[in-house]
Amino acid sequence: MAATPRAEGPPEDVIKAVGCAHYKRKSKFVTPCCNKVYTCRFCHDEKEDHTVNRKEVTELICTLCETRQRVQAECQNCGIRFGKYTCLECNLFDDEDKNQYHCNGCGICRIGGADRFFHCEKCNMCLPVQLKNGHKCVENVSRANCPVCLEDIHTSRIPCHIPDCGHLLHRTCFEQLLQSGHYACPICQTSLMDMTQLWKYLDNEVAHTPMPSEYSNYMADILCKDCHKESTVKFHVVGLKCSECGSYNTCRIKGPPCPITGETASSNTSTIGLPQTGNFVNEHSENNITSNDSEGSSSN
């Protein structure tokens, strides 16, 4: 096998601390793109105006004896093992135990333990085993960039957040969205978490906020961004509640609100229209936040 987890090396007390901010390892790569020496691909990419393909690396340098040699698990001169975890397919060496494993489906090494993750063929990525029969598949979802920072997700070392809609975003970006008061998926606008407590709060606000008499009987056609159903509801400045699922993550359709008429009062859900204005309320989000986070982020 290409990946050799947690192989034993020489005693730690005889080895000086080596590596970089990204990895602890006893080797440096000779990059094939610019023939420069870097400890890892992240060190290279941070300083150069191009990226390096780690799988194209053919030479490395032992950091203990400075011997330049072909890529291999142990130094041909001093015999030191370059990393307790070694994957020659990814050219990855790591002296820290992160429960690394190589996923053939992803084509890269992951962290978190092979027993805790499975590879979804449709999503084309590793997901926690608890989501095996309970996640929404989105084809090749991890190959798209994060919709917040527009950076790569598939090979990122930052864990990703998996909302119910199936679209991925970096966990750090997800947390920044919440802190900024945005609780809807940047791609599909579905709620990113369980908003039940917020909807109850808005129910109370609506009940205690009477509308002016001239607007008390106005109706609005809305589209729910959570259940994707249409409904006709009473207009209210606090929010427009979906009559199907109770969500306030809705938008008006078919023009402005209008007074109740005989036709409006007897009509039910209309045909689907395109959303024009949103009214997703962004208060009291700390209540009942839930998430499904993938800890199987890229290890190389």
LINGIMO-V403339 format. One record per residue. N is the residue number from 1. RES is the residue in one small letter. SS is DSSP state (alpha for helix, beta for strand, coil for the rest). OMEGA is omega in radians with two decimals (none if undefined). NEAR is the number of other C-alpha atoms within 12 Angstrom. Layout:
n=N res=RES ss=SS omega=OMEGA near=NEAR
n=N res=RES ss=SS omega=OMEGA near=NEAR
This chain:
n=1 res=m ss=coil omega=-3.10 near=12
n=2 res=a ss=coil omega=-3.09 near=22
n=3 res=a ss=beta omega=3.14 near=29
n=4 res=t ss=beta omega=-3.05 near=30
n=5 res=p ss=coil omega=2.95 near=31
n=6 res=r ss=coil omega=3.04 near=22
n=7 res=a ss=coil omega=-3.09 near=22
n=8 res=e ss=coil omega=3.09 near=21
n=9 res=g ss=coil omega=3.11 near=25
n=10 res=p ss=coil omega=3.13 near=19
n=11 res=p ss=coil omega=-3.07 near=11
n=12 res=e ss=alpha omega=-3.07 near=16
n=13 res=d ss=alpha omega=3.12 near=8
n=14 res=v ss=alpha omega=-3.12 near=11
n=15 res=i ss=coil omega=3.11 near=21
n=16 res=k ss=coil omega=3.14 near=14
n=17 res=a ss=coil omega=3.14 near=18
n=18 res=v ss=coil omega=3.14 near=25
n=19 res=g ss=coil omega=-3.11 near=27
n=20 res=c ss=coil omega=-3.14 near=22
n=21 res=a ss=coil omega=-3.07 near=15
n=22 res=h ss=coil omega=-3.08 near=24
n=23 res=y ss=coil omega=2.94 near=31
n=24 res=k ss=coil omega=-3.10 near=27
n=25 res=r ss=coil omega=-3.06 near=39
n=26 res=k ss=coil omega=3.12 near=44
n=27 res=s ss=beta omega=3.03 near=42
n=28 res=k ss=beta omega=-3.13 near=43
n=29 res=f ss=beta omega=2.90 near=43
n=30 res=v ss=beta omega=-3.02 near=32
n=31 res=t ss=coil omega=-3.11 near=32
n=32 res=p ss=coil omega=-3.06 near=22
n=33 res=c ss=coil omega=-3.09 near=23
n=34 res=c ss=coil omega=3.09 near=19
n=35 res=n ss=coil omega=3.08 near=17
n=36 res=k ss=coil omega=-3.08 near=23
n=37 res=v ss=beta omega=3.10 near=27
n=38 res=y ss=beta omega=3.13 near=36
n=39 res=t ss=coil omega=3.13 near=34
n=40 res=c ss=coil omega=-3.10 near=39
n=41 res=r ss=alpha omega=3.13 near=39
n=42 res=f ss=alpha omega=3.08 near=26
n=43 res=c ss=alpha omega=3.11 near=26
n=44 res=h ss=alpha omega=-3.03 near=28
n=45 res=d ss=alpha omega=3.13 near=20
n=46 res=e ss=alpha omega=-3.06 near=16
n=47 res=k ss=alpha omega=-3.09 near=16
n=48 res=e ss=coil omega=3.13 near=18
n=49 res=d ss=coil omega=3.11 near=11
n=50 res=h ss=coil omega=3.13 near=16
n=51 res=t ss=coil omega=3.13 near=19
n=52 res=v ss=coil omega=3.03 near=28
n=53 res=n ss=coil omega=-3.04 near=24
n=54 res=r ss=alpha omega=-3.12 near=36
n=55 res=k ss=alpha omega=3.11 near=25
n=56 res=e ss=alpha omega=3.12 near=22
n=57 res=v ss=coil omega=-3.12 near=31
n=58 res=t ss=coil omega=-3.10 near=24
n=59 res=e ss=beta omega=3.03 near=28
n=60 res=l ss=beta omega=-3.14 near=38
n=61 res=i ss=beta omega=3.08 near=35
n=62 res=c ss=beta omega=-3.11 near=36
n=63 res=t ss=coil omega=3.14 near=32
n=64 res=l ss=coil omega=-3.12 near=26
n=65 res=c ss=coil omega=3.09 near=20
n=66 res=e ss=coil omega=3.12 near=19
n=67 res=t ss=coil omega=3.08 near=24
n=68 res=r ss=beta omega=-3.00 near=23
n=69 res=q ss=beta omega=3.08 near=24
n=70 res=r ss=beta omega=-3.14 near=23
n=71 res=v ss=coil omega=3.13 near=33
n=72 res=q ss=coil omega=-3.04 near=35
n=73 res=a ss=coil omega=-3.09 near=37
n=74 res=e ss=beta omega=3.14 near=33
n=75 res=c ss=coil omega=-3.13 near=28
n=76 res=q ss=coil omega=-3.12 near=21
n=77 res=n ss=coil omega=-3.06 near=18
n=78 res=c ss=coil omega=3.07 near=19
n=79 res=g ss=coil omega=-3.13 near=18
n=80 res=i ss=coil omega=3.07 near=31
n=81 res=r ss=beta omega=-3.00 near=33
n=82 res=f ss=coil omega=3.11 near=45
n=83 res=g ss=coil omega=3.08 near=41
n=84 res=k ss=coil omega=2.98 near=32
n=85 res=y ss=beta omega=-3.13 near=39
n=86 res=t ss=beta omega=3.02 near=39
n=87 res=c ss=beta omega=-3.11 near=36
n=88 res=l ss=coil omega=3.06 near=31
n=89 res=e ss=coil omega=3.12 near=27
n=90 res=c ss=coil omega=-3.03 near=36
n=91 res=n ss=coil omega=-3.11 near=40
n=92 res=l ss=beta omega=3.06 near=45
n=93 res=f ss=beta omega=-3.10 near=49
n=94 res=d ss=beta omega=3.13 near=43
n=95 res=d ss=coil omega=3.12 near=34
n=96 res=e ss=coil omega=3.13 near=27
n=97 res=d ss=coil omega=3.13 near=24
n=98 res=k ss=coil omega=-3.05 near=26
n=99 res=n ss=coil omega=-3.13 near=29
n=100 res=q ss=coil omega=3.02 near=36
n=101 res=y ss=beta omega=3.11 near=41
n=102 res=h ss=beta omega=3.10 near=38
n=103 res=c ss=beta omega=3.13 near=35
n=104 res=n ss=coil omega=3.13 near=23
n=105 res=g ss=coil omega=3.11 near=21
n=106 res=c ss=coil omega=-3.12 near=32
n=107 res=g ss=coil omega=-3.13 near=24
n=108 res=i ss=beta omega=3.07 near=35
n=109 res=c ss=beta omega=3.11 near=43
n=110 res=r ss=beta omega=3.05 near=44
n=111 res=i ss=coil omega=3.10 near=35
n=112 res=g ss=coil omega=3.11 near=29
n=113 res=g ss=coil omega=-3.12 near=27
n=114 res=a ss=alpha omega=-3.13 near=25
n=115 res=d ss=alpha omega=-3.11 near=20
n=116 res=r ss=alpha omega=-3.07 near=22
n=117 res=f ss=beta omega=3.04 near=28
n=118 res=f ss=beta omega=3.13 near=31
n=119 res=h ss=beta omega=3.08 near=30
n=120 res=c ss=beta omega=-3.07 near=28
n=121 res=e ss=coil omega=-3.11 near=20
n=122 res=k ss=coil omega=3.09 near=22
n=123 res=c ss=coil omega=3.12 near=27
n=124 res=n ss=coil omega=3.11 near=24
n=125 res=m ss=beta omega=3.08 near=38
n=126 res=c ss=beta omega=3.14 near=46
n=127 res=l ss=beta omega=3.08 near=45
n=128 res=p ss=beta omega=-3.07 near=31
n=129 res=v ss=alpha omega=3.14 near=23
n=130 res=q ss=alpha omega=3.11 near=16
n=131 res=l ss=alpha omega=-3.02 near=24
n=132 res=k ss=coil omega=-3.13 near=20
n=133 res=n ss=coil omega=-3.06 near=12
n=134 res=g ss=coil omega=3.08 near=17
n=135 res=h ss=coil omega=3.11 near=23
n=136 res=k ss=coil omega=-3.12 near=20
n=137 res=c ss=coil omega=3.00 near=27
n=138 res=v ss=coil omega=-2.99 near=22
n=139 res=e ss=coil omega=3.10 near=17
n=140 res=n ss=coil omega=-3.01 near=23
n=141 res=v ss=alpha omega=-3.08 near=31
n=142 res=s ss=alpha omega=-3.14 near=38
n=143 res=r ss=alpha omega=3.05 near=24
n=144 res=a ss=coil omega=3.12 near=26
n=145 res=n ss=coil omega=3.07 near=23
n=146 res=c ss=coil omega=-3.10 near=31
n=147 res=p ss=coil omega=3.14 near=28
n=148 res=v ss=coil omega=-3.09 near=26
n=149 res=c ss=coil omega=3.13 near=19
n=150 res=l ss=coil omega=3.08 near=17
n=151 res=e ss=coil omega=-3.09 near=21
n=152 res=d ss=coil omega=3.08 near=24
n=153 res=i ss=coil omega=-2.99 near=35
n=154 res=h ss=coil omega=-3.09 near=36
n=155 res=t ss=coil omega=-3.10 near=33
n=156 res=s ss=coil omega=3.06 near=32
n=157 res=r ss=coil omega=3.10 near=28
n=158 res=i ss=coil omega=3.10 near=29
n=159 res=p ss=coil omega=-3.13 near=34
n=160 res=c ss=beta omega=3.08 near=40
n=161 res=h ss=beta omega=-3.10 near=35
n=162 res=i ss=beta omega=3.09 near=40
n=163 res=p ss=coil omega=-3.09 near=36
n=164 res=d ss=coil omega=-3.12 near=28
n=165 res=c ss=coil omega=3.09 near=29
n=166 res=g ss=coil omega=3.12 near=34
n=167 res=h ss=coil omega=-3.05 near=37
n=168 res=l ss=beta omega=2.95 near=48
n=169 res=l ss=beta omega=3.13 near=42
n=170 res=h ss=beta omega=-3.14 near=36
n=171 res=r ss=alpha omega=3.12 near=30
n=172 res=t ss=alpha omega=3.11 near=22
n=173 res=c ss=alpha omega=3.08 near=29
n=174 res=f ss=alpha omega=-3.14 near=37
n=175 res=e ss=alpha omega=3.10 near=26
n=176 res=q ss=alpha omega=3.08 near=16
n=177 res=l ss=alpha omega=-3.13 near=26
n=178 res=l ss=alpha omega=-3.14 near=26
n=179 res=q ss=alpha omega=3.14 near=16
n=180 res=s ss=coil omega=3.12 near=14
n=181 res=g ss=coil omega=3.11 near=18
n=182 res=h ss=coil omega=-3.05 near=27
n=183 res=y ss=coil omega=3.14 near=37
n=184 res=a ss=beta omega=3.11 near=36
n=185 res=c ss=coil omega=3.14 near=31
n=186 res=p ss=coil omega=-3.09 near=26
n=187 res=i ss=coil omega=-3.03 near=23
n=188 res=c ss=coil omega=3.10 near=23
n=189 res=q ss=coil omega=3.04 near=30
n=190 res=t ss=coil omega=3.13 near=31
n=191 res=s ss=beta omega=-3.08 near=41
n=192 res=l ss=coil omega=-3.09 near=39
n=193 res=m ss=coil omega=3.11 near=35
n=194 res=d ss=coil omega=-3.08 near=25
n=195 res=m ss=coil omega=-3.04 near=32
n=196 res=t ss=alpha omega=-3.10 near=24
n=197 res=q ss=alpha omega=3.11 near=22
n=198 res=l ss=alpha omega=3.10 near=30
n=199 res=w ss=alpha omega=3.10 near=32
n=200 res=k ss=alpha omega=3.11 near=23
n=201 res=y ss=alpha omega=-3.14 near=23
n=202 res=l ss=alpha omega=3.04 near=30
n=203 res=d ss=alpha omega=-3.14 near=22
n=204 res=n ss=alpha omega=3.12 near=15
n=205 res=e ss=alpha omega=3.12 near=21
n=206 res=v ss=alpha omega=-3.11 near=21
n=207 res=a ss=alpha omega=-3.09 near=15
n=208 res=h ss=coil omega=3.11 near=12
n=209 res=t ss=coil omega=-3.12 near=15
n=210 res=p ss=coil omega=3.09 near=18
n=211 res=m ss=coil omega=3.03 near=19
n=212 res=p ss=coil omega=-3.04 near=12
n=213 res=s ss=alpha omega=-3.10 near=10
n=214 res=e ss=alpha omega=3.13 near=13
n=215 res=y ss=alpha omega=-3.02 near=18
n=216 res=s ss=coil omega=-3.12 near=20
n=217 res=n ss=coil omega=3.11 near=21
n=218 res=y ss=beta omega=3.11 near=25
n=219 res=m ss=beta omega=3.12 near=32
n=220 res=a ss=beta omega=3.02 near=38
n=221 res=d ss=beta omega=-3.07 near=40
n=222 res=i ss=beta omega=3.01 near=45
n=223 res=l ss=beta omega=3.13 near=42
n=224 res=c ss=beta omega=-3.14 near=40
n=225 res=k ss=coil omega=3.12 near=40
n=226 res=d ss=coil omega=-3.13 near=33
n=227 res=c ss=coil omega=3.08 near=25
n=228 res=h ss=coil omega=3.08 near=28
n=229 res=k ss=coil omega=3.05 near=30
n=230 res=e ss=beta omega=3.02 near=34
n=231 res=s ss=beta omega=3.07 near=36
n=232 res=t ss=beta omega=-3.01 near=37
n=233 res=v ss=beta omega=3.07 near=37
n=234 res=k ss=beta omega=-3.14 near=30
n=235 res=f ss=coil omega=3.08 near=32
n=236 res=h ss=coil omega=-3.07 near=31
n=237 res=v ss=coil omega=3.13 near=25
n=238 res=v ss=coil omega=-3.13 near=27
n=239 res=g ss=coil omega=3.13 near=36
n=240 res=l ss=coil omega=-3.02 near=42
n=241 res=k ss=coil omega=3.09 near=42
n=242 res=c ss=coil omega=-3.13 near=34
n=243 res=s ss=coil omega=-3.14 near=26
n=244 res=e ss=coil omega=-3.05 near=23
n=245 res=c ss=coil omega=3.10 near=22
n=246 res=g ss=coil omega=-3.13 near=28
n=247 res=s ss=coil omega=3.01 near=38
n=248 res=y ss=coil omega=3.10 near=43
n=249 res=n ss=coil omega=-3.01 near=44
n=250 res=t ss=beta omega=3.05 near=42
n=251 res=c ss=beta omega=3.13 near=40
n=252 res=r ss=beta omega=3.07 near=37
n=253 res=i ss=beta omega=3.05 near=32
n=254 res=k ss=beta omega=3.01 near=23
n=255 res=g ss=beta omega=-3.06 near=16
n=256 res=p ss=beta omega=3.06 near=16
n=257 res=p ss=beta omega=-3.13 near=26
n=258 res=c ss=beta omega=-3.13 near=25
n=259 res=p ss=beta omega=3.09 near=22
n=260 res=i ss=coil omega=3.03 near=22
n=261 res=t ss=coil omega=3.10 near=13
n=262 res=g ss=alpha omega=-3.13 near=9
n=263 res=e ss=alpha omega=-3.13 near=12
n=264 res=t ss=alpha omega=-3.07 near=22
n=265 res=a ss=alpha omega=-3.08 near=18
n=266 res=s ss=alpha omega=-3.08 near=11
n=267 res=s ss=coil omega=3.09 near=18
n=268 res=n ss=coil omega=-3.11 near=19
n=269 res=t ss=coil omega=-3.13 near=24
n=270 res=s ss=coil omega=3.11 near=19
n=271 res=t ss=coil omega=-3.06 near=17
n=272 res=i ss=coil omega=3.06 near=20
n=273 res=g ss=coil omega=-3.13 near=22
n=274 res=l ss=coil omega=3.12 near=21
n=275 res=p ss=coil omega=3.13 near=24
n=276 res=q ss=coil omega=3.14 near=16
n=277 res=t ss=beta omega=-3.12 near=21
n=278 res=g ss=beta omega=3.04 near=23
n=279 res=n ss=coil omega=3.12 near=31
n=280 res=f ss=coil omega=-3.02 near=36
n=281 res=v ss=coil omega=-2.94 near=28
n=282 res=n ss=coil omega=-3.11 near=27
n=283 res=e ss=coil omega=3.03 near=24
n=284 res=h ss=coil omega=-3.07 near=21
n=285 res=s ss=coil omega=-3.07 near=31
n=286 res=e ss=coil omega=-3.09 near=19
n=287 res=n ss=coil omega=2.93 near=18
n=288 res=n ss=coil omega=3.11 near=16
n=289 res=i ss=coil omega=3.09 near=21
n=290 res=t ss=coil omega=3.13 near=23
n=291 res=s ss=coil omega=3.02 near=23
n=292 res=n ss=coil omega=-3.06 near=31
n=293 res=d ss=beta omega=3.04 near=32
n=294 res=s ss=beta omega=3.09 near=37
n=295 res=e ss=coil omega=-3.12 near=31
n=296 res=g ss=coil omega=-3.12 near=42
n=297 res=s ss=coil omega=-3.08 near=40
n=298 res=s ss=beta omega=3.13 near=34
n=299 res=s ss=coil omega=-3.12 near=40
n=300 res=n ss=coil omega=none near=40
